[in-house]
Amino acid sequence: MQSFNDVPRFDAADYLGTPEARADYMAAALEEGDPVEIRRTLNTVARSLGMTAIAEETGLGRESLYKALGENGNPEFATVLKLMKAMGLKLSALPIEEKE
């Protein structure tokens, strides 16, 4: 019998191998609008690309990056923009659809 510890843990970062997958994943988090989930998604996408590479691309130290994207992190908007650019993503605005 397998124990719970023998079961591989799911990591979404393992499934974000294309720019389209990363964009779709990030768009879903932005659509929800939950700041905590957006931070977690930024973390996941950064891990999918490699934290060292993202740190170098943004000019942030790896420790700063881990801190900003960690469980208690609260990255500044300028940091979010740097991260998005380094990840090959951009923010865009859409009108909110009115409810019928």
C-alpha positions, 0 to 999 in steps of 0.5 A: 500500500502506498502512503500519502508521502509516496504520491507525487505532489501536483505543481502547476509550474510543471505544466506551464511550458509554453508562453500560451499556457503561462498567459492563460494561467496568469489571465485566469488569476487576473480575472478572479482579481484575488491579490493573494492568488495573483501573487501565487500565480506569479510565483508559479509562473516564475518557478516554471521559467526558473527563479534565477533567470527571472531574478536576472531579467528583472534585476531583483535579487533571488532572495527579494524575489522569493520574499516578494512572491512567498506566502507573506509577500506583497510585491509592489506594482512596479515589481509585478510589471517587471515580473510580467515583462520578464515572463513574456507577459503583459497586462491589458484592460478589458471592460467589465461586462454588465450583468443582464 
